[in-house]
Amino acid sequence: MLPQGRARALPCDCKRMTPKTFETRCLRLPAATKVVQWEGTSVFKVGDKMFAISGGFTTGSGGYMIKVSNMAYAMLIEHGLARPAPYLARAKWVQLVSNNALSDAELTAYLAQAHALIVAKLTRKARKALGLVAQEAGPT
């Protein structure tokens, strides 16, 4: 286990995600949108619910903020890669200790998971309106 507050070092060959790439990866997810609010902070949403945050107030206090599963929340904090996100920790959001805390591939996977967690909380009607309802299987 790593000392608290210290991020693990990435191997030299790991790519790190830039803020522009973070934005691009968020907006590539189905029905994702970006809103700029809170001191110029980029807030990425699906429907009307947030799944990731970058820039603005997050820049001065660390890295990107993302919604995560209960297990990911515990693991990222325990390994010193993230801390509970200000105002959002209760809802299992983390703030990475720096924008370089995770490799590009790892952060891309967490963004997809964050998006999926929020989509799952949307009503069926909202998912359908956003084109996120998969073909239904017949009666079983």
Summary of the structure (lengths in Angstrom):
residues: 140
radius of gyration: 15.7
end to end distance: 47.0
largest distance: 53.0
contacts: 393
relative contact order: 0.20
helix: 36%
strand: 21%
